[in-house]
């Protein structure tokens, strides 16, 4: 569906460098990265809003690198909605069709379809200034899909919404994708949003793609410290992987050896997700190969969950529920055990 080949965009103070990316027909693809990473520049380059220094963009087998935006059959939804304040919701939604000189009967049929799809009949007579953030985002989505685009571009659609509204709009995006099957390119800085929505994810930093893969691959197998940290893997260590006397591969850091489920050896980094680590008052009888005594050094309360830092050494962060925290009576300076599987240690 989308083939981006060796794309370079030079904006003077920012450069998108040598981007290569293929997005399949009907895929929900997420570009993930911090503020200033180049997510929106990449999105708008696909839309045709930036001059391309070098490289190519192909949509459905046709090169569109220098094709005008209005001829690409692409719709874009921005974070700030960009609705026309003087038009009603109905007229905002129908604007693209009217610009394309669609017949009144076509507009009526298309309006009826998106109104039912997004359940917005009760909003049609209102002006954008009277709508909530979630309602505005729905109207922006309706305006984007009514023109039947081949590609839907979505720029940080949830970042300005409160948590409850964000969850609702996220569900709308999932439902729209299931119903319509539109190939979607969505950019966000929110890792949980990317995991929830994306069939695949590309992580970008400073104009360079760092890793492309399924949510599981990005989540469990980051290929760099940047990707590991951005995907909320709090335990990242630098050390040596080697074979011990029992023939196991172990990763050594600060005098402690973690048994790992890999054949890699040599200088490398290891990551362990906090939720993969069990914390207990006594050693746990299980098949897990790694169990170490330690002391709680810090507790970071996140409400329903808490991060518990335990010094083995090294210091390792564990994620527990509030129920488990209270049941075990965890507190700083308490002696505990941490347990995790060899397969939970990822080397890169």
C-alpha positions as CSV (number, residue, x, y, z in Angstrom):
1,X,0.0,0.0,0.0
2,X,2.7,2.5,1.1
3,X,6.3,2.2,0.1
4,X,8.7,4.8,1.4
5,X,12.2,4.5,-0.1
6,X,15.3,6.3,1.1
7,X,13.2,9.4,2.0
8,X,15.0,12.5,3.1
9,X,13.3,15.8,4.0
10,X,15.5,18.8,5.0
11,X,13.7,21.6,6.9
12,X,16.9,23.4,7.8
13,X,16.7,22.9,11.6
14,X,15.4,19.4,11.2
15,X,16.2,16.5,8.8
16,X,14.3,13.3,8.2
17,X,17.0,10.9,7.1
18,X,16.9,7.9,4.9
19,X,13.5,6.5,5.9
20,X,12.5,3.1,4.4
21,X,9.1,1.8,5.3
22,X,6.5,-0.5,3.9
23,X,2.9,-0.4,5.1
24,X,0.4,-3.1,4.0
25,X,-3.1,-2.6,2.6
26,X,-5.6,-2.3,5.5
27,X,-2.9,-2.1,8.1
28,X,-3.1,0.1,11.2
29,X,0.4,1.4,11.4
30,X,1.7,3.6,14.3
31,X,4.7,5.9,14.2
32,X,5.9,6.3,17.8
33,X,8.5,8.7,19.2
34,X,9.1,11.6,21.5
35,X,8.3,15.3,20.8
36,X,10.5,16.6,18.0
37,X,11.4,13.1,16.7
38,X,10.0,13.7,13.2
39,X,6.7,11.9,13.4
40,X,4.5,14.6,12.0
41,X,7.1,15.6,9.4
42,X,7.0,12.0,8.1
43,X,3.1,12.0,8.2
44,X,2.9,15.3,6.3
45,X,5.5,14.2,3.8
46,X,3.3,11.2,2.9
47,X,0.4,13.7,2.6
48,X,2.5,15.8,0.2
49,X,2.8,18.9,2.4
50,X,6.7,19.0,2.3
51,X,9.1,19.2,-0.6
52,X,11.2,15.9,-0.7
53,X,14.9,16.3,-0.9
54,X,15.5,12.8,-2.1
55,X,13.8,9.4,-2.1
56,X,10.4,8.2,-3.2
57,X,6.8,7.7,-1.8
58,X,4.6,5.1,-3.5
59,X,0.9,4.7,-2.8
60,X,-0.8,1.5,-4.2
61,X,1.9,1.0,-6.8
62,X,2.0,4.6,-8.1
63,X,4.8,7.0,-7.3
64,X,3.4,10.2,-5.7
65,X,6.6,11.8,-4.5
66,X,5.7,15.0,-6.3
67,X,2.0,14.6,-6.8
68,X,-0.2,17.4,-5.4
69,X,-1.8,16.6,-2.0
70,X,-5.4,16.8,-3.3
71,X,-4.6,14.1,-5.9
72,X,-3.3,11.5,-3.5
73,X,-6.7,10.2,-2.1
74,X,-5.3,10.8,1.4
75,X,-7.2,12.3,4.4
76,X,-5.6,13.7,7.5
77,X,-6.9,14.3,11.1
78,X,-4.9,16.7,13.2
79,X,-4.6,16.9,17.0
80,X,-6.3,20.3,17.1
81,X,-9.2,19.2,14.8
82,X,-9.0,22.2,12.4
83,X,-12.7,22.5,12.1
84,X,-14.3,25.6,10.5
85,X,-15.8,27.6,13.5
86,X,-18.5,29.4,11.3
87,X,-19.9,26.2,9.8
88,X,-22.3,23.7,11.5
89,X,-21.1,20.2,12.2
90,X,-23.0,18.9,9.2
91,X,-21.3,21.4,6.9
92,X,-17.9,20.7,8.4
93,X,-18.3,17.0,7.7
94,X,-19.6,17.6,4.1
95,X,-16.9,20.2,3.3
96,X,-14.6,17.9,1.4
97,X,-17.3,16.4,-0.7
98,X,-18.6,19.8,-1.7
99,X,-15.1,20.9,-2.6
100,X,-14.9,17.9,-4.9
101,X,-18.2,18.9,-6.4
102,X,-20.1,15.8,-5.3
103,X,-23.8,15.7,-6.2
104,X,-26.3,16.5,-3.4
105,X,-27.6,12.9,-3.4
106,X,-24.0,11.5,-3.0
107,X,-23.4,13.9,-0.1
108,X,-26.6,12.9,1.6
109,X,-25.8,9.2,1.3
110,X,-22.2,9.6,2.5
111,X,-23.4,11.8,5.4
112,X,-25.9,9.3,6.5
113,X,-23.2,6.5,6.5
114,X,-20.7,8.4,8.7
115,X,-23.4,9.8,11.0
116,X,-24.6,6.2,11.8
117,X,-21.0,4.9,12.0
118,X,-19.9,7.5,14.6
119,X,-23.3,8.0,16.2
120,X,-23.2,11.8,15.8
121,X,-26.8,12.7,14.6
122,X,-27.4,14.7,17.7
123,X,-24.4,17.0,17.0
124,X,-25.2,18.0,13.3
125,X,-26.9,21.3,14.0
126,X,-24.2,22.6,16.4
127,X,-21.1,24.7,15.8
128,X,-17.6,23.4,16.7
129,X,-17.2,26.0,19.5
130,X,-20.0,24.2,21.5
131,X,-18.4,20.8,21.3
132,X,-16.2,18.9,23.8
133,X,-12.8,17.7,22.8
134,X,-14.0,14.2,22.2
135,X,-16.9,15.4,20.1
136,X,-14.6,17.6,18.0
137,X,-12.3,14.6,17.4
138,X,-15.3,12.6,16.2
139,X,-16.3,15.3,13.8
140,X,-12.7,15.6,12.5
141,X,-12.7,11.8,11.9
142,X,-16.1,12.0,10.1
143,X,-14.9,14.8,7.8
144,X,-11.7,12.7,7.0
145,X,-13.5,9.4,6.2
146,X,-16.5,10.8,4.3
147,X,-14.4,11.3,1.2
148,X,-13.6,7.6,1.1
149,X,-9.8,8.0,1.2
150,X,-7.3,5.2,0.4
151,X,-5.1,6.3,3.3
152,X,-6.1,7.9,6.6
153,X,-3.4,9.9,8.4
154,X,-3.9,10.6,12.1
155,X,-1.7,13.0,14.0
156,X,-1.7,12.7,17.8
157,X,-5.5,12.4,18.0
158,X,-5.7,11.6,21.7
159,X,-3.0,13.7,23.3
160,X,-5.2,16.7,24.2
161,X,-8.0,14.6,25.7
162,X,-8.7,13.6,29.3
163,X,-8.2,9.9,30.1
164,X,-11.9,8.9,29.9
165,X,-12.5,10.7,26.6
166,X,-9.2,9.3,25.3
167,X,-10.3,5.8,25.9
168,X,-13.6,6.5,24.1
169,X,-11.9,8.0,21.0
170,X,-9.4,5.1,21.0
171,X,-12.4,2.7,20.8
172,X,-13.8,4.8,17.9
173,X,-10.6,4.5,16.0
174,X,-10.5,0.7,16.5
175,X,-14.2,0.4,15.4
176,X,-13.7,2.6,12.4
177,X,-10.7,0.5,11.3
178,X,-12.6,-2.7,11.7
179,X,-15.7,-1.4,9.9
180,X,-13.9,0.4,7.0
181,X,-10.6,-1.3,6.7
182,X,-8.9,1.9,5.7
183,X,-5.1,1.8,5.7
184,X,-4.2,4.0,8.6
185,X,-0.9,5.8,9.6
186,X,-1.2,7.1,13.1
187,X,1.5,9.1,15.0
188,X,1.8,9.4,18.7
189,X,4.3,9.8,21.6
190,X,2.2,7.5,23.8
191,X,3.6,4.0,24.0
192,X,0.4,2.5,25.5
193,X,-1.7,4.1,22.7
194,X,0.7,2.6,20.1
195,X,0.5,-0.9,21.7
196,X,-3.3,-0.7,21.9
197,X,-4.0,0.4,18.3
198,X,-1.1,-0.6,16.1
199,X,-0.8,-3.8,14.0
200,X,2.9,-2.7,13.7
201,X,4.9,0.1,15.1
202,X,7.9,2.2,13.9
203,X,9.9,3.9,16.6
204,X,11.5,7.2,15.4
205,X,14.1,9.5,17.1
206,X,15.9,12.5,15.7
207,X,14.5,11.9,12.2
208,X,15.8,8.3,12.0
209,X,13.7,5.1,12.3
210,X,15.1,3.0,15.2
211,X,13.0,-0.1,15.0
212,X,10.0,-1.5,13.1
213,X,8.0,-4.4,14.3
214,X,4.8,-5.8,15.9
215,X,3.8,-4.4,19.3
216,X,5.1,-7.6,20.9
217,X,8.5,-7.3,19.2
218,X,8.9,-3.6,20.2
219,X,7.6,-4.4,23.7
220,X,9.6,-7.6,24.4
221,X,12.6,-7.3,22.1
222,X,13.8,-3.7,21.8
223,X,16.9,-3.4,19.6
224,X,18.5,-0.5,21.4
225,X,18.6,1.3,24.7
226,X,16.5,4.2,23.3
227,X,13.7,1.8,22.2
228,X,13.9,-0.1,25.5
229,X,13.6,3.1,27.6
230,X,10.8,4.6,25.4
231,X,8.8,1.4,25.7
232,X,8.9,1.8,29.5
233,X,11.5,-1.0,30.2
234,X,12.9,0.5,33.3
235,X,15.6,-2.2,33.9
236,X,18.4,-1.7,31.4
237,X,21.9,-2.9,32.3
238,X,25.3,-3.0,30.6
239,X,27.4,-6.1,31.2
240,X,28.9,-9.3,29.8
241,X,27.1,-12.4,28.5
242,X,29.2,-15.6,28.9
243,X,28.9,-19.4,29.4
244,X,29.2,-20.5,33.1
245,X,30.5,-23.9,34.4
246,X,27.0,-25.5,34.1
247,X,26.9,-24.6,30.4
248,X,24.3,-21.9,30.9
249,X,24.6,-18.4,29.3
250,X,24.6,-15.8,32.0
251,X,24.6,-12.0,31.9
252,X,26.9,-10.5,34.6
253,X,26.3,-7.1,36.1
254,X,27.5,-5.7,39.4
255,X,28.7,-9.2,40.6
256,X,25.3,-10.8,39.9
257,X,24.7,-13.4,37.1
258,X,21.3,-13.5,35.4
259,X,20.6,-16.8,33.6
260,X,19.4,-15.9,30.1
261,X,17.6,-17.9,27.3
262,X,19.9,-17.0,24.5
263,X,23.2,-18.1,22.8
264,X,24.6,-14.6,22.6
265,X,28.0,-13.9,24.3
266,X,30.1,-10.8,24.8
267,X,29.6,-7.2,25.8
268,X,26.0,-6.2,25.5
269,X,23.0,-4.7,27.3
270,X,20.1,-6.5,29.0
271,X,16.6,-5.4,29.6
272,X,13.9,-6.9,31.9
273,X,10.4,-5.5,32.0
274,X,9.2,-4.6,35.6
275,X,6.0,-6.6,35.2
276,X,8.0,-9.8,34.4
277,X,9.6,-9.7,37.9
278,X,7.9,-11.3,40.9
279,X,8.6,-9.9,44.4
280,X,8.0,-12.0,47.5
281,X,8.9,-12.3,51.2
282,X,10.4,-15.8,50.7
283,X,12.0,-17.6,47.7
284,X,9.4,-18.8,45.2
285,X,9.3,-22.5,44.2
286,X,9.0,-22.2,40.4
287,X,10.7,-23.0,37.1
288,X,12.1,-19.5,36.9
289,X,15.9,-19.7,36.8
290,X,16.6,-16.4,38.5
291,X,15.8,-15.7,42.1
292,X,17.8,-13.2,44.2
293,X,17.5,-11.7,47.7
294,X,17.5,-7.9,47.9
295,X,16.5,-4.8,49.8
296,X,13.7,-2.4,48.9
297,X,15.4,1.0,48.2
298,X,12.5,3.1,46.8
299,X,8.7,2.9,46.2
300,X,7.1,4.9,43.4
301,X,3.3,5.0,43.9
302,X,1.3,5.2,40.6
303,X,-2.1,4.7,42.1
304,X,-3.4,1.3,41.1
305,X,0.2,0.0,40.6
306,X,3.5,0.8,42.3
307,X,7.1,0.5,41.1
308,X,9.3,-1.1,43.8
309,X,13.1,-0.7,43.4
310,X,15.1,-3.6,44.9
311,X,18.9,-3.6,45.3
312,X,20.4,-7.0,44.7
313,X,22.7,-5.4,43.4
314,X,22.1,-4.1,40.7
315,X,19.0,-2.1,41.6
316,X,16.0,-3.6,39.8
317,X,12.5,-2.2,39.4
318,X,9.5,-4.4,39.9
319,X,5.8,-3.6,39.2
320,X,3.2,-4.7,41.7
321,X,-0.5,-4.1,42.1
322,X,-1.8,-2.1,45.1
323,X,-3.4,-5.2,46.5
324,X,-0.1,-7.1,46.4
325,X,1.7,-4.2,47.9
326,X,-0.6,-3.9,50.8
327,X,-0.9,-7.7,51.3
328,X,2.9,-8.1,51.5
329,X,3.4,-5.0,53.7
330,X,6.1,-3.7,51.4
331,X,8.2,-0.7,52.6
332,X,11.6,0.7,52.2
333,X,14.5,-1.3,53.8
334,X,12.4,-4.5,53.8
335,X,14.2,-7.7,52.8
336,X,12.6,-9.4,49.8
337,X,13.2,-11.8,47.0
338,X,12.9,-11.1,43.2
339,X,12.2,-13.9,40.7
340,X,12.1,-13.9,36.9
341,X,12.4,-16.3,34.0
342,X,15.5,-16.6,31.9
343,X,13.3,-15.8,28.9
344,X,12.4,-12.5,30.5
345,X,16.0,-11.2,30.1
346,X,16.4,-9.7,26.6
347,X,20.0,-9.1,25.4
348,X,20.8,-6.5,22.7
